[in-house]
Amino acid sequence: MTDRELFELYKEQIYYFCYYLMQNQADAEDVCQEVFVKALLADRSKVQDLKSWILRIASNECSNV
């Protein structure tokens, strides 16, 4: 899966998940951007379930904020 496909497939789900956890639009947008930066820079070759992997990144980023 290309970077563009990953972003297009999960951008809305990740944003809504971050918004649910952060309860703030601006914070959710910032965290969502960080999630995709980390996901796109990471080595995804051994990731079996992309959705759970990227949601875990989002959960961790929200917890860090």
C-alpha positions in Angstrom: 0.0 0.0 0.0 1.4 3.4 -0.9 1.6 6.3 1.4 -1.3 8.1 -0.5 -3.5 5.0 -0.3 -2.9 4.7 3.5 -3.7 8.3 4.1 -6.9 8.3 1.9 -8.1 5.0 3.4 -7.7 6.0 7.1 -7.8 9.8 7.3 -11.4 10.2 8.3 -11.4 7.3 10.8 -8.2 8.5 12.4 -9.5 12.1 12.7 -12.8 11.0 14.3 -11.0 8.7 16.7 -8.7 11.5 17.7 -11.6 13.9 18.1 -13.4 11.3 20.2 -10.4 11.0 22.5 -9.4 14.7 22.6 -12.8 16.3 22.5 -11.3 19.3 20.7 -11.2 19.9 17.0 -7.8 21.7 16.9 -6.1 19.1 19.1 -7.6 16.3 17.0 -6.3 17.8 13.8 -2.8 18.3 15.3 -2.7 14.8 16.6 -4.0 13.3 13.4 -1.2 15.1 11.5 1.4 13.6 13.9 -0.1 10.1 13.5 0.2 10.2 9.7 3.7 11.6 9.9 4.8 8.7 12.1 2.8 6.1 10.1 4.3 7.3 6.8 7.8 7.3 8.0 7.6 3.9 9.7 8.5 0.6 8.1 5.1 -1.0 7.4 6.5 -4.1 5.7 5.9 -6.3 8.7 2.5 -4.8 9.8 -0.2 -7.3 9.4 -3.3 -5.2 10.4 -2.8 -1.6 9.2 -6.0 -0.4 10.8 -5.2 -1.5 14.3 -1.6 -0.4 13.9 -2.5 3.1 12.9 -5.2 3.3 15.6 -2.7 2.3 18.2 -0.4 5.1 17.0 -3.3 7.5 17.3 -4.2 6.3 20.8 -0.6 6.7 21.9 -0.3 10.2 20.4 -3.6 11.3 22.1 -2.3 9.9 25.4 0.9 11.8 25.0 -0.9 15.1 24.5 
